Amino acid sequence: RQSMATPPPAKKRRTSDEGAACRARGEEEGAEEEDAAAPAQPYYLRNFRVVLETVVAHDGDLFDGAERTTFAALEALPEPSQLLFARLFRRKARWLRLDSLNYDEITDVRQAAEQLSAGGLAQLHKSVTMANVDEVLGTFNVAQLKSIASKCSSGSPPSNRSTLLQALKEKKQGTQRTLFGQNLLCSLVSRELKSSWLVRLDDGKRKLFERVGRLFFLNEQHDQTLMLLVDMKRVTFPKYTVKRCKVFQTRNQLDDYERALALESDLEASSATENWPQVNAVWLKALLWLHGLSCASVSVADSCDPFLCLAPAYSLSATIAALLQEEAASVKAETVTQCGCSAMEDQSPFLVRFTACWVLTRLLSHSIPFIERQRNYTEACAVLRLLLCTQHVPNHRGRWWTRLSVCLKHQHKLESALKIAEAGLKDARVHGGDTLDLQNRVTKLSRPPLRWKVPVFTNMTLREPTRRTLRANRTAMAAVGKKGLFLAEDGMSITVEEVALRQYEAEGWRGFHSESTVFHTLFFLCMYDVIFADDVPCVFQTPYQDCPLDFGTCGFYTSRKNRANALLDSLAAQEPQAIQESLGRTIAEHSSETCHGVVWNRFPAETLQEIAVCLGGKALSCVLRLLTEDYHTWGCGMPDLLLWDKEKGRAKLVEVKGPGDRLSHIQQVWIDHLLAAGVDVELCFVVDQGSG
């Protein structure tokens, strides 16, 4: 893998090209011989420097003078101080006791910390005050906390760390004082702290280097831990050519993107704790921001009414009026599809994901269930109309059309609900199960006097799978939202999928409950050369990607259309032996690599080859084509059981349903495609033995 971010190996004289790279980073050419004799840097400092140097080289214009001064100040510090900074950066943002930091490569931790403090990169603290006592308590172990708690009260202190911390924090508000008038808890904490100093990275500097990591990885789930796993050879990534390009053109674009991410994080945290007033405040702020209104005055209200979060300058009616025209005029498809913000110009489609507009659109899309749960259908309609006006997150458009129609129906606006469903069917970016959902809504709403003519698709039927019913003894009625369990012959409680799988295995089939997982693995194996092709610009920005940056977007297929179609057409025409050999070669070459959606240890190579051969090239090509065109839509909804018979060279897919279950729309569409490709598909119902 070629990468601009790869550092030269230690204890080795650099080549002329490597020397040029060093000069580009401001290093002197005469340092080559010194580096050759110097010991290798610790892995974490090496990785830290790779990230920083790569980002500064490609995105240096996104940092102001003060930030570049911070980078220079860190670079000017002795190596022990840089090591300590890198160590502290990888730990949680809280106070740490210097006497608890023991690193073999840092001989004098205190001196390194003092140098960081002098450079403005870290904070050193020794005194305990009412303001920081909570954070200082967090640096003690359970034994030390028990010692403090026993001196604060006569009772026996709890043994749980979190309970201890909570009890001590409550003592902070007490009136107990020492002879010198100091708060008793602060005095005891200071005594326990003894002569140790506390250290933490400066919050501003931490955020700065978090931004550096965000620019390097372009993935909120990735950090330098991933580089460590690669160094330890515990993780291996696919081989591709790294070609970095600018994702953020201006500092303002980056600032807005990070603000939008912070807002999205607030929504996730608030919804997890069911803090509905905060949830309402967050989505409303995103709504106003995306619509272009000033949201500086929006604050969190104590009331559950989301629109009390607005300053007096904004009211519910004014906000909605700004977002919508009159109901009768806005239901037209032309109005809905042409209004609103446009896509960012001069950017690849997948790079638009790194804009505030994309993040805000995604945030509002995830907010719809929370708004509907409160039965705020007028507000939900406003949000959905704004989302449909954007060109962002197109994979969610089908869901938006459906929910807008449903919300209008809840408001008893049946004609508007019907027009919206019909408009959604004309949207070229709606397909799969969403299309079937909208068709069903149009069918239900197309009743006289709204519609006298029956929709043309009413008489269109999807292919029906073979149906089968199995009976088993049910353990008990399942709770709401829980799967029902059945008794197996050995007395164990098993799911409906396991009931069906045991029956098919008794009939001579091999198989497992995999749903889409095995096809995700086959997709990456069969389409490996297409997915990791080097001719698509900007999709591989670091050596630590398990898929290209445009994966799962509409641009993935369009940028690889010719190559993908040629491979899929060839696969459809291949004989079983050719499929087995080709898959075997790919598995041998790439089975140790980390790929998105692939679970290597679950499917042995021989099993994958048998499945591919039994499915046949035509069926496999059909499944992989859908995944290639739109992985986000077609990546779920496949039948539960995958069965095959190696001796007879046949395969079967089975969707299993328990009592009260029914096929979802995406499952119905998947079954239709599979049957069209010649795959044997069954719909198996598992019912209670005692039912009629």
C-alpha positions as CSV (number, residue, x, y, z in Angstrom):
1,R,0.0,0.0,0.0
2,Q,1.4,3.3,-1.0
3,S,0.8,6.1,1.4
4,M,2.1,9.6,1.9
5,A,1.5,9.1,5.6
6,T,3.9,6.1,6.0
7,P,7.0,7.0,8.0
8,P,10.5,5.8,6.9
9,P,11.6,2.7,8.8
10,A,13.8,3.2,11.8
11,K,17.5,2.3,11.8
12,K,17.7,2.6,8.0
13,R,19.3,5.2,5.8
14,R,16.7,7.0,3.7
15,T,16.6,7.0,0.0
16,S,16.6,10.2,-2.1
17,D,12.8,10.2,-2.3
18,E,12.5,9.7,1.4
19,G,14.9,12.5,2.0
20,A,12.8,14.8,-0.2
21,A,9.7,13.9,1.9
22,C,11.7,14.8,5.0
23,R,12.7,18.2,3.5
24,A,9.0,18.8,2.6
25,R,8.3,18.4,6.3
26,G,10.9,20.9,7.3
27,E,13.6,18.4,8.3
28,E,17.2,18.8,7.5
29,E,18.9,16.4,5.2
30,G,21.8,16.1,7.5
31,A,19.6,14.4,10.1
32,E,19.6,11.2,8.1
33,E,22.7,9.7,9.6
34,E,21.6,10.7,13.2
35,D,18.3,9.0,12.7
36,A,20.0,5.9,11.4
37,A,21.9,5.6,14.7
38,A,19.0,6.7,16.9
39,P,16.8,4.1,18.6
40,A,13.3,3.6,17.1
41,Q,10.5,5.8,18.4
42,P,7.8,4.2,20.4
43,Y,4.9,3.2,18.2
44,Y,2.4,5.6,19.6
45,L,4.6,8.7,19.1
46,R,5.5,7.5,15.6
47,N,1.8,7.2,14.7
48,F,1.0,10.5,16.4
49,R,3.5,12.2,14.2
50,V,2.4,10.5,11.1
51,V,-1.2,11.8,11.6
52,L,0.0,15.3,12.4
53,E,2.5,15.6,9.6
54,T,0.0,14.2,7.0
55,V,-2.7,16.6,8.0
56,V,-0.5,19.6,8.2
57,A,0.9,18.8,4.7
58,H,-2.5,18.5,3.1
59,D,-4.8,20.6,5.2
60,G,-2.4,23.1,6.8
61,D,-4.5,26.0,5.5
62,L,-7.4,25.0,7.7
63,F,-5.5,26.0,10.9
64,D,-4.9,29.5,12.1
65,G,-1.6,31.0,13.3
66,A,-2.2,30.1,17.0
67,E,-2.9,26.5,16.1
68,R,0.2,26.2,13.9
69,T,2.2,27.7,16.8
70,T,0.8,24.9,19.0
71,F,2.1,22.3,16.5
72,A,5.5,24.0,16.5
73,A,5.6,24.2,20.3
74,L,5.0,20.5,20.6
75,E,7.6,19.7,18.0
76,A,10.1,21.8,19.8
77,L,9.7,20.0,23.1
78,P,12.1,17.2,24.1
79,E,11.0,13.7,23.1
80,P,9.9,12.6,26.7
81,S,7.5,15.5,26.8
82,Q,6.1,14.6,23.3
83,L,5.7,11.0,24.5
84,L,3.8,12.1,27.6
85,F,1.5,14.3,25.4
86,A,0.8,11.4,23.1
87,R,0.1,9.2,26.1
88,L,-2.3,11.7,27.7
89,F,-4.1,12.3,24.5
90,R,-5.0,8.6,24.2
91,R,-6.5,8.7,27.7
92,K,-9.8,10.1,28.9
93,A,-10.0,13.9,29.3
94,R,-9.7,14.1,33.1
95,W,-7.2,14.8,35.8
96,L,-4.6,12.1,36.3
97,R,-2.1,11.7,39.2
98,L,1.5,12.0,38.2
99,D,2.5,9.3,40.6
100,S,0.2,6.9,38.8
101,L,1.8,7.5,35.4
102,N,4.6,5.0,35.0
103,Y,6.0,4.7,31.5
104,D,9.4,2.9,30.9
105,E,10.2,5.2,28.0
106,I,9.7,8.4,30.0
107,T,12.3,8.6,32.7
108,D,11.1,11.7,34.5
109,V,7.3,12.1,34.1
110,R,7.1,15.2,36.4
111,Q,9.7,17.0,34.3
112,A,7.9,16.1,31.1
113,A,4.6,17.3,32.6
114,E,6.2,20.6,33.7
115,Q,7.5,21.2,30.2
116,L,4.1,20.5,28.7
117,S,2.6,23.0,31.2
118,A,5.2,25.6,30.4
119,G,4.4,25.2,26.7
120,G,0.6,25.7,27.4
121,L,-0.2,22.1,26.3
122,A,-1.2,20.7,29.7
123,Q,-2.4,21.8,33.1
124,L,-0.6,21.0,36.4
125,H,-2.5,21.3,39.6
126,K,-1.9,20.4,43.3
127,S,-4.4,22.3,45.5
128,V,-7.9,20.9,46.0
129,T,-10.8,23.3,46.0
130,M,-14.6,23.0,46.0
131,A,-14.5,23.6,42.2
132,N,-12.3,20.6,41.4
133,V,-12.8,18.2,44.2
134,D,-15.2,16.0,42.1
135,E,-12.5,15.5,39.4
136,V,-9.8,14.9,42.0
137,L,-11.9,12.2,43.6
138,G,-12.0,10.4,40.3
139,T,-8.3,9.9,40.4
140,F,-8.4,7.7,43.5
141,N,-8.8,3.9,43.7
142,V,-11.5,2.2,45.7
143,A,-9.2,1.7,48.8
144,Q,-8.4,5.4,48.9
145,L,-12.0,6.4,48.4
146,K,-13.0,4.1,51.3
147,S,-10.4,5.7,53.5
148,I,-11.8,9.2,52.8
149,A,-15.4,8.0,53.2
150,S,-14.8,6.4,56.6
151,K,-13.4,9.7,57.9
152,C,-16.4,11.7,56.6
153,S,-19.0,9.5,58.3
154,S,-19.4,7.0,61.1
155,G,-21.1,4.4,58.9
156,S,-19.5,1.6,56.9
157,P,-18.6,3.0,53.4
158,P,-20.0,1.2,50.4
159,S,-17.7,-1.1,48.4
160,N,-18.8,-0.1,44.9
161,R,-16.7,2.7,43.3
162,S,-19.6,4.6,41.6
163,T,-21.6,4.5,44.9
164,L,-18.6,5.7,46.8
165,L,-18.1,8.6,44.4
166,Q,-21.7,9.6,44.6
167,A,-21.7,9.5,48.4
168,L,-18.6,11.6,48.7
169,K,-19.9,14.2,46.2
170,E,-23.0,14.6,48.4
171,K,-20.6,15.2,51.3
172,K,-19.2,18.2,49.4
173,Q,-22.4,20.1,50.1
174,G,-22.2,19.4,53.9
175,T,-21.3,21.9,56.6
176,Q,-18.5,20.0,58.2
177,R,-15.3,22.0,58.6
178,T,-11.8,21.5,59.9
179,L,-10.4,23.7,62.8
180,F,-9.0,26.0,60.1
181,G,-12.4,26.5,58.5
182,Q,-11.7,24.4,55.4
183,N,-14.3,22.1,54.0
184,L,-13.8,18.6,55.6
185,L,-14.0,16.7,52.3
186,C,-11.5,19.0,50.6
187,S,-9.1,18.6,53.5
188,L,-9.3,14.8,53.5
189,V,-8.8,14.7,49.7
190,S,-5.8,17.0,50.0
191,R,-4.3,14.8,52.7
192,E,-4.9,11.7,50.6
193,L,-3.4,13.4,47.5
194,K,-0.2,14.1,49.6
195,S,2.5,15.5,47.4
196,S,1.3,14.2,44.1
197,W,0.6,16.6,41.3
198,L,-2.4,16.3,39.0
199,V,-2.1,16.7,35.2
200,R,-4.4,16.9,32.3
201,L,-4.2,18.1,28.7
202,D,-5.5,21.6,28.1
203,D,-9.0,21.3,26.8
204,G,-8.4,23.6,23.8
205,K,-5.3,21.7,22.8
206,R,-7.1,18.3,23.1
207,K,-9.9,19.6,20.8
208,L,-7.3,20.8,18.3
209,F,-5.6,17.4,18.0
210,E,-9.0,15.7,17.9
211,R,-9.6,17.9,14.9
212,V,-6.3,16.7,13.4
213,G,-7.4,13.1,13.9
214,R,-10.8,13.8,12.3
215,L,-9.1,15.3,9.2
216,F,-6.8,12.3,9.0
217,F,-9.3,9.4,9.4
218,L,-12.5,11.1,8.1
219,N,-14.3,8.5,10.3
220,E,-15.7,9.3,13.7
221,Q,-15.2,5.7,14.8
222,H,-11.5,5.5,13.9
223,D,-8.6,6.8,15.9
224,Q,-4.9,6.0,16.5
225,T,-5.8,2.8,18.3
226,L,-6.5,1.4,14.8
227,M,-2.9,2.2,13.9
228,L,-1.7,0.4,17.0
229,L,-3.6,-2.8,16.0
230,V,-2.0,-2.6,12.6
231,D,1.5,-2.3,14.2
232,M,0.7,-5.3,16.3
233,K,-0.4,-7.2,13.2
234,R,-3.7,-7.9,14.7
235,V,-5.5,-6.1,12.0
236,T,-4.7,-6.0,8.2
237,F,-6.4,-3.8,5.8
238,P,-6.9,-4.3,2.0
239,K,-4.2,-3.2,-0.4
240,Y,-4.9,-0.1,-2.3
241,T,-3.2,3.1,-3.3
242,V,-3.7,6.0,-1.0
243,K,-4.5,9.3,-2.8
244,R,-5.4,12.1,-0.4
245,C,-7.4,15.0,-1.6
246,K,-8.9,18.1,0.1
247,V,-12.3,17.3,1.6
248,F,-12.8,20.6,3.4
249,Q,-12.1,23.6,1.2
250,T,-12.4,26.3,3.9
251,R,-12.1,26.6,7.6
252,N,-15.7,27.7,7.9
253,Q,-16.8,24.5,6.1
254,L,-14.9,22.4,8.7
255,D,-16.2,24.5,11.6
256,D,-19.8,24.0,10.5
257,Y,-19.3,20.3,10.0
258,E,-18.0,19.9,13.5
259,R,-20.8,22.0,15.0
260,A,-23.3,19.8,13.2
261,L,-21.6,16.6,14.5
262,A,-21.7,18.0,18.0
263,L,-25.4,18.7,17.6
264,E,-26.0,15.1,16.3
265,S,-24.1,13.8,19.3
266,D,-26.4,15.8,21.6
267,L,-29.4,14.2,19.9
268,E,-28.0,10.7,20.5
269,A,-27.2,11.4,24.1
270,S,-30.5,13.1,24.8
271,S,-32.6,10.3,23.2
272,A,-30.6,7.6,25.0
273,T,-31.6,9.2,28.4
274,E,-35.1,10.0,27.1
275,N,-34.6,13.7,27.8
276,W,-37.4,14.8,25.4
277,P,-37.2,18.6,26.1
278,Q,-33.5,18.5,25.0
279,V,-34.3,16.2,22.0
280,N,-36.9,18.8,20.9
281,A,-34.4,21.7,21.4
282,V,-31.8,19.9,19.3
283,W,-33.9,18.9,16.3
284,L,-35.5,22.4,16.3
285,K,-32.1,24.1,16.2
286,A,-31.0,21.8,13.4
287,L,-34.3,22.6,11.5
288,L,-33.7,26.4,11.8
289,W,-30.0,26.0,10.9
290,L,-30.7,23.9,7.8
291,H,-33.4,26.2,6.7
292,G,-31.0,29.2,7.0
293,L,-32.6,30.9,10.0
294,S,-30.4,32.3,12.8
295,C,-30.5,29.8,15.7
296,A,-28.2,31.7,18.0
297,S,-31.1,32.5,20.4
298,V,-32.3,28.9,20.7
299,S,-32.0,27.5,24.2
300,V,-33.1,24.4,26.1
301,A,-36.5,24.9,27.7
302,D,-37.8,23.2,30.8
303,S,-41.2,22.6,29.1
304,C,-41.9,19.6,26.9
305,D,-43.3,22.0,24.2
306,P,-40.5,22.1,21.6
307,F,-41.4,25.5,20.3
308,L,-41.0,27.2,23.7
309,C,-37.3,26.7,23.0
310,L,-37.5,29.7,20.6
311,A,-36.8,33.2,21.5
312,P,-39.8,35.6,21.3
313,A,-38.7,36.6,17.8
314,Y,-39.8,33.2,16.6
315,S,-43.1,31.5,17.1
316,L,-44.6,28.2,16.1
317,S,-46.7,29.7,13.3
318,A,-43.9,32.0,12.1
319,T,-41.4,29.1,11.9
320,I,-43.7,26.7,10.1
321,A,-44.9,29.5,7.8
322,A,-41.3,30.1,6.9
323,L,-40.7,26.5,6.1
324,L,-44.0,25.8,4.3
325,Q,-46.4,27.6,1.9
326,E,-50.1,27.0,2.2
327,E,-50.9,23.3,2.5
328,A,-52.9,23.2,-0.7
329,A,-50.1,24.6,-2.7
330,S,-47.2,22.7,-1.2
331,V,-48.6,19.2,-1.8
332,K,-47.7,19.4,-5.5
333,A,-44.8,17.2,-6.5
334,E,-43.2,20.1,-8.4
335,T,-43.1,22.3,-5.4
336,V,-41.7,19.6,-3.1
337,T,-39.0,18.5,-5.4
338,Q,-37.7,21.8,-6.6
339,C,-37.6,24.0,-3.5
340,G,-35.0,24.0,-0.8
341,C,-31.2,23.9,-0.7
342,S,-29.1,22.5,-3.5
343,A,-26.2,20.2,-3.4
344,M,-22.7,21.5,-2.8
345,E,-21.2,22.4,-6.2
346,D,-17.9,21.1,-7.5
347,Q,-17.7,18.2,-5.1
348,S,-17.9,14.5,-5.6
349,P,-21.3,13.1,-4.3
350,F,-19.7,11.2,-1.5
351,L,-17.7,14.2,-0.3
352,V,-20.9,16.1,0.4
353,R,-21.3,13.8,3.4
354,F,-18.6,15.9,5.1
355,T,-20.8,19.0,5.1
356,A,-23.0,20.5,7.8
357,C,-26.0,20.2,5.4
358,W,-25.6,16.4,5.2
359,V,-25.2,15.9,8.9
360,L,-28.1,18.1,9.7
361,T,-30.3,16.3,7.2
362,R,-29.3,13.0,8.8
363,L,-30.0,14.4,12.3
364,L,-33.5,15.5,11.3
365,S,-34.2,12.2,9.6
366,H,-33.4,10.4,12.9
367,S,-35.6,12.9,14.8
368,I,-38.8,12.0,12.9
369,P,-39.7,9.1,15.2
370,F,-39.3,11.3,18.3
371,I,-41.5,14.0,16.9
372,E,-44.2,11.5,15.8
373,R,-44.0,9.8,19.2
374,Q,-45.2,13.1,20.7
375,R,-48.0,13.3,18.0
376,N,-46.6,16.6,16.8
377,Y,-47.7,15.8,13.2
378,T,-47.7,19.4,12.0
379,E,-44.0,19.8,13.1
380,A,-43.2,16.4,11.6
381,C,-44.7,17.5,8.3
382,A,-42.6,20.6,8.4
383,V,-39.4,18.7,9.0
384,L,-40.2,16.1,6.3
385,R,-41.0,18.7,3.7
386,L,-37.7,20.4,4.3
387,L,-35.8,17.1,4.1
388,L,-37.5,16.3,0.8
389,C,-36.4,19.7,-0.5
390,T,-32.7,18.8,0.0
391,Q,-30.5,16.6,-2.1
392,H,-28.8,15.0,0.8
393,V,-29.0,11.5,2.3
394,P,-31.0,10.2,-0.8
395,N,-31.2,6.7,0.6
396,H,-33.8,7.9,3.2
397,R,-36.1,9.6,0.7
398,G,-38.5,6.7,0.4
399,R,-39.0,6.7,4.2
400,W,-39.5,10.5,4.2
401,W,-42.3,10.3,1.5
402,T,-44.0,7.5,3.4
403,R,-43.9,9.2,6.8
404,L,-45.1,12.5,5.3
405,S,-48.1,10.7,3.8
406,V,-48.8,9.0,7.2
407,C,-48.5,12.3,9.1
408,L,-50.9,14.0,6.8
409,K,-53.4,11.1,7.2
410,H,-53.1,11.5,10.9
411,Q,-54.2,15.1,10.4
412,H,-57.2,13.8,8.3
413,K,-55.8,15.4,5.2
414,L,-56.4,12.4,3.0
415,E,-56.1,14.1,-0.4
416,S,-52.8,15.6,0.6
417,A,-51.6,12.2,1.9
418,L,-52.5,10.6,-1.4
419,K,-50.8,13.2,-3.5
420,I,-47.6,12.9,-1.5
421,A,-47.6,9.1,-1.9
422,E,-48.1,9.5,-5.6
423,A,-45.3,12.1,-5.8
424,G,-43.0,9.7,-3.9
425,L,-43.5,7.1,-6.6
426,K,-42.2,9.5,-9.2
427,D,-39.0,10.1,-7.3
428,A,-36.2,8.3,-9.1
429,R,-34.2,7.9,-5.9
430,V,-37.0,5.8,-4.3
431,H,-36.8,2.0,-4.8
432,G,-36.8,-1.3,-3.1
433,G,-39.2,-1.8,-0.2
434,D,-39.9,1.9,-0.1
435,T,-41.6,1.7,-3.5
436,L,-43.8,-1.1,-2.5
437,D,-44.7,0.7,0.7
438,L,-45.8,3.8,-1.2
439,Q,-47.7,1.7,-3.7
440,N,-49.7,0.2,-0.9
441,R,-50.4,3.6,0.6
442,V,-51.7,4.8,-2.8
443,T,-53.8,1.7,-3.1
444,K,-55.4,2.2,0.3
445,L,-56.0,5.9,-0.2
446,S,-57.3,5.7,-3.9
447,R,-60.9,5.4,-3.0
448,P,-63.8,7.4,-4.4
449,P,-64.2,10.4,-4.4
450,L,-60.5,11.0,-4.1
451,R,-59.7,8.6,-7.0
452,W,-62.1,6.9,-9.3
453,K,-59.5,5.2,-11.4
454,V,-57.7,2.2,-10.0
455,P,-53.9,2.6,-9.9
456,V,-52.1,0.7,-12.7
457,F,-49.9,-1.2,-10.2
458,T,-52.8,-2.5,-8.2
459,N,-53.0,-5.5,-10.5
460,M,-49.2,-6.0,-10.4
461,T,-48.3,-8.9,-8.1
462,L,-44.9,-10.0,-6.8
463,R,-43.8,-13.5,-7.1
464,E,-44.9,-15.7,-4.2
465,P,-42.6,-18.2,-2.5
466,T,-43.6,-21.8,-1.6
467,R,-45.3,-21.8,1.8
468,R,-44.8,-24.3,4.6
469,T,-46.0,-24.7,8.1
470,L,-44.2,-26.3,11.1
471,R,-45.7,-27.0,14.5
472,A,-43.8,-26.8,17.8
473,N,-44.6,-26.4,21.5
474,R,-44.5,-22.8,22.5
475,T,-42.9,-22.0,25.9
476,A,-45.0,-19.0,26.8
477,M,-46.4,-15.9,25.3
478,A,-43.6,-13.5,24.4
479,A,-43.4,-10.0,25.8
480,V,-44.1,-7.1,23.6
481,G,-41.1,-6.6,21.3
482,K,-39.6,-10.0,22.2
483,K,-39.4,-13.1,20.0
484,G,-41.5,-16.1,20.9
485,L,-39.6,-19.2,22.0
486,F,-40.4,-22.9,21.4
487,L,-39.4,-26.1,23.1
488,A,-37.0,-28.4,21.3
489,E,-36.9,-32.1,21.7
490,D,-34.0,-31.8,24.1
491,G,-36.0,-29.4,26.3
492,M,-34.1,-26.3,25.3
493,S,-35.9,-23.1,24.4
494,I,-35.2,-22.1,20.8
495,T,-36.3,-19.4,18.3
496,V,-38.5,-20.0,15.3
497,E,-35.4,-19.8,13.1
498,E,-33.8,-22.7,15.0
499,V,-37.0,-24.7,14.9
500,A,-37.1,-24.5,11.1
501,L,-33.3,-25.0,10.7
502,R,-33.4,-28.2,12.8
503,Q,-36.3,-29.5,10.6
504,Y,-34.4,-28.8,7.3
505,E,-31.2,-30.3,8.7
506,A,-33.2,-33.5,9.5
507,E,-34.2,-33.5,5.8
508,G,-30.6,-33.5,4.6
509,W,-29.9,-29.8,4.2
510,R,-26.9,-28.0,5.6
511,G,-27.4,-24.4,6.6
512,F,-27.4,-21.6,9.2
513,H,-29.4,-18.6,10.2
514,S,-27.4,-15.9,8.4
515,E,-29.9,-13.4,6.9
516,S,-27.7,-11.0,4.8
517,T,-24.3,-11.8,6.5
518,V,-23.1,-14.5,4.2
519,F,-24.0,-12.4,1.1
520,H,-22.1,-9.4,2.5
521,T,-19.0,-11.7,2.7
522,L,-19.6,-13.1,-0.8
523,F,-20.1,-9.5,-2.1
524,F,-16.7,-8.4,-0.9
525,L,-15.0,-11.5,-2.1
526,C,-16.5,-11.5,-5.6
527,M,-16.4,-7.7,-6.1
528,Y,-13.0,-7.2,-4.4
529,D,-11.3,-5.8,-7.5
530,V,-14.2,-3.4,-8.2
531,I,-14.5,-2.2,-4.6
532,F,-10.8,-1.5,-4.1
533,A,-10.1,-0.2,-7.6
534,D,-7.4,2.5,-7.8
535,D,-9.0,4.5,-10.6
536,V,-11.7,6.2,-8.5
537,P,-10.3,9.5,-7.0
538,C,-10.4,10.6,-3.4
539,V,-12.0,7.4,-2.0
540,F,-8.9,6.1,-0.2
541,Q,-7.5,8.8,2.0
542,T,-5.6,6.6,4.6
543,P,-4.2,3.1,4.7
544,Y,-6.7,2.3,7.5
545,Q,-10.0,1.9,5.5
546,D,-12.1,-1.3,5.3
547,C,-14.0,0.2,2.3
548,P,-13.8,3.2,0.1
549,L,-15.3,6.5,1.3
550,D,-18.1,6.4,-1.3
551,F,-19.2,3.0,-0.3
552,G,-23.0,2.9,0.4
553,T,-23.6,6.1,-1.6
554,C,-25.2,6.5,-5.0
555,G,-21.8,7.4,-6.4
556,F,-20.3,4.0,-5.6
557,Y,-22.0,2.2,-8.5
558,T,-21.9,5.1,-11.0
559,S,-18.2,5.6,-10.7
560,R,-17.5,1.9,-11.2
561,K,-20.4,1.0,-13.5
562,N,-18.5,-0.4,-16.5
563,R,-16.1,-2.5,-14.4
564,A,-18.9,-3.8,-12.1
565,N,-21.2,-4.7,-15.0
566,A,-18.5,-6.6,-16.8
567,L,-17.6,-8.6,-13.7
568,L,-21.2,-9.4,-12.9
569,D,-22.0,-10.5,-16.4
570,S,-19.0,-12.7,-16.4
571,L,-20.0,-14.2,-13.1
572,A,-23.5,-15.0,-14.3
573,A,-22.1,-17.0,-17.2
574,Q,-19.4,-18.9,-15.2
575,E,-19.5,-22.7,-14.6
576,P,-19.6,-24.0,-11.0
577,Q,-15.9,-25.1,-11.2
578,A,-14.8,-21.6,-12.3
579,I,-16.8,-20.0,-9.5
580,Q,-15.2,-22.3,-7.0
581,E,-11.7,-21.7,-8.2
582,S,-12.1,-17.9,-8.5
583,L,-13.6,-17.7,-5.0
584,G,-10.8,-19.9,-3.6
585,R,-8.1,-17.6,-5.0
586,T,-9.7,-14.5,-3.6
587,I,-10.2,-16.1,-0.1
588,A,-6.5,-17.3,-0.1
589,E,-5.3,-13.8,-0.9
590,H,-7.6,-11.6,1.3
591,S,-9.0,-13.8,4.1
592,S,-6.9,-12.0,6.7
593,E,-8.0,-8.5,5.7
594,T,-10.6,-6.4,7.5
595,C,-13.4,-5.6,5.1
596,H,-16.7,-3.8,5.9
597,G,-19.5,-6.3,6.8
598,V,-17.3,-9.4,6.5
599,V,-17.1,-11.9,9.4
600,W,-14.3,-14.3,8.4
601,N,-14.3,-16.6,11.4
602,R,-18.0,-17.4,10.9
603,F,-17.8,-18.9,7.4
604,P,-14.9,-21.3,6.5
605,A,-13.5,-21.0,3.0
606,E,-14.8,-24.4,1.9
607,T,-18.3,-23.5,3.1
608,L,-18.4,-20.2,1.1
609,Q,-17.2,-22.0,-2.0
610,E,-20.0,-24.7,-1.6
611,I,-22.6,-22.0,-1.1
612,A,-21.5,-20.0,-4.2
613,V,-21.5,-23.2,-6.3
614,C,-24.9,-24.4,-5.2
615,L,-26.4,-20.9,-5.7
616,G,-25.0,-20.7,-9.2
617,G,-23.6,-17.8,-11.2
618,K,-27.0,-16.3,-12.2
619,A,-28.4,-16.1,-8.7
620,L,-25.2,-14.9,-7.2
621,S,-24.9,-12.2,-9.9
622,C,-28.4,-11.0,-9.2
623,V,-27.8,-10.6,-5.5
624,L,-24.4,-8.9,-6.0
625,R,-25.8,-6.5,-8.6
626,L,-28.4,-5.2,-6.2
627,L,-25.8,-4.8,-3.5
628,T,-23.5,-3.0,-5.9
629,E,-26.2,-0.6,-7.1
630,D,-27.4,0.4,-3.6
631,Y,-25.8,-1.4,-0.6
632,H,-27.6,0.8,1.9
633,T,-31.1,-0.3,0.6
634,W,-30.4,-3.9,-0.3
635,G,-28.0,-4.7,2.5
636,C,-30.8,-6.0,4.7
637,G,-34.1,-7.9,4.4
638,M,-32.8,-11.2,2.9
639,P,-34.4,-14.5,4.0
640,D,-33.4,-15.8,7.4
641,L,-32.0,-19.3,6.5
642,L,-29.5,-20.2,3.9
643,L,-29.5,-23.9,3.0
644,W,-27.5,-25.9,0.6
645,D,-26.9,-29.5,-0.5
646,K,-23.5,-30.1,-1.9
647,E,-24.2,-33.6,-3.2
648,K,-27.2,-32.4,-5.3
649,G,-25.8,-29.0,-6.1
650,R,-28.8,-27.1,-4.9
651,A,-29.5,-24.2,-2.5
652,K,-32.6,-22.8,-0.8
653,L,-33.4,-19.6,1.0
654,V,-36.1,-19.7,3.7
655,E,-37.8,-16.8,5.4
656,V,-39.2,-17.9,8.8
657,K,-42.1,-16.3,10.5
658,G,-43.5,-17.0,14.0
659,P,-47.1,-16.4,15.2
660,G,-48.3,-12.9,14.3
661,D,-45.3,-12.1,12.1
662,R,-45.6,-11.0,8.4
663,L,-43.2,-10.1,5.6
664,S,-41.9,-6.6,5.5
665,H,-41.9,-4.7,2.2
666,I,-38.1,-5.1,1.6
667,Q,-38.4,-8.8,2.3
668,Q,-41.2,-9.1,-0.3
669,V,-39.1,-7.3,-2.9
670,W,-36.1,-9.5,-2.1
671,I,-38.1,-12.7,-2.5
672,D,-39.4,-11.4,-5.8
673,H,-35.9,-10.7,-7.1
674,L,-34.6,-14.1,-5.9
675,L,-37.4,-16.1,-7.5
676,A,-36.8,-14.2,-10.7
677,A,-33.1,-15.3,-10.6
678,G,-34.2,-18.9,-10.2
679,V,-33.5,-19.3,-6.5
680,D,-35.6,-21.7,-4.5
681,V,-37.3,-19.6,-1.8
682,E,-39.7,-20.8,0.9
683,L,-41.8,-19.0,3.4
684,C,-41.9,-21.1,6.6
685,F,-44.5,-20.4,9.3
686,V,-43.8,-21.8,12.8
687,V,-47.0,-22.1,14.8
688,D,-47.9,-23.4,18.3
689,Q,-48.6,-27.1,18.5
690,G,-51.7,-26.4,20.5
691,S,-53.2,-23.8,18.1
692,G,-56.0,-24.8,15.8
